């Protein structure tokens, strides 16, 4: 998913409650693992995670989705802190991070969310996750040093609002990518994306994914 990630781990499997309609998992070779009731993956707690790596925890399943038990997340955190790695915890329900702050969360981690668009109605049409406004609001109030924002798949947006949202979140970096699976999503024109990148680079690092080339070149 990200070129700067060493590997991904999914300690929870089953059907992700957010059911984003652009998710690649239902059409992937691992789709059978992400059907039915969510469950903990025992092997995650039996095998070591190594050292000195950057690991995305929950690349195929949002472990912070509202129905997931807090006890499960605590077990995952406890396992992660035993190994000296950097972890990415990315969620479309970042309000859950606030709940977990009271319990103790790994300090050697990056906490992020996805904001595909600034259109609240559009975000509600493509996912059962909290709306982009809810995600933005939760991330602004999250008092952690290492935060990130993923704008992927990038959908049409209000430029001023998107720049303002990202700036107020104060992320360490922003990753921008496009839909790779031909879901016929409402995408912005190339010039608008270039302008967004230019504005974001004034205050944070922008990591551009290879799949964004399709928009930048073709539109």
Phi, psi and omega in degrees: 000321179230134181293341181270000177269132179285315178201168179242150176225140180233090183284351174234134176234179188110187181281123179293129182298339183282335172045050179295132187285353176257005183299137181278342187299315182299343179248011183264173181288347180257012187303327182295339179280346185240049176231152176082196184291135178301146180209155176283141179268111186300324184296334179299328184267358181255329184257148179291161180253001178079195183220151171069022181249163170251116188241128175272113179266112178095045182285336182250354184207126181284101185290351180258009177302148190305321182288347185286132182296137177301324180299325178295315181295320177300318178297320179294315178301314182299324178290318183297317185291348178285346184236136186279076177234171168258133184245141171257121173247107183242133185214147171271008174230059185292349174300335179292334178302323182296319178299318185283337177304326182289339182265341184105122181235156180302132179276337180271058186212159172251133181247126186221171175218168176253129173232096185283334188203171172256001183272108184296326180291319179295318180297327178288335180281333187257354184201151174269004179288166172307150183294165180299329178294316178298319180295314179301312183300318180294321182287326178299319184275000182275111185270075178226146185287325186250095178240154176219159176233133174253122174254080184203130355287133182293126178245170182302148189207164171272119188300310182301316183292318181297315179298317180296316179300311182296318181297320181286337174289329180061057181282154173294325176199166176235136175250131181238130179213170183243167176296129182255357189241020174056055179269005178057049181273155178285099186261154178282158176288161183303316184297324179292322178293318178299320180293321177299312180302316180299318181289320181293325181293350178287340183222356179206169176280138178245121177259115183261122180280152183301326183291350177286342180304325182302319179284314184294330183267318190273337185255000000 
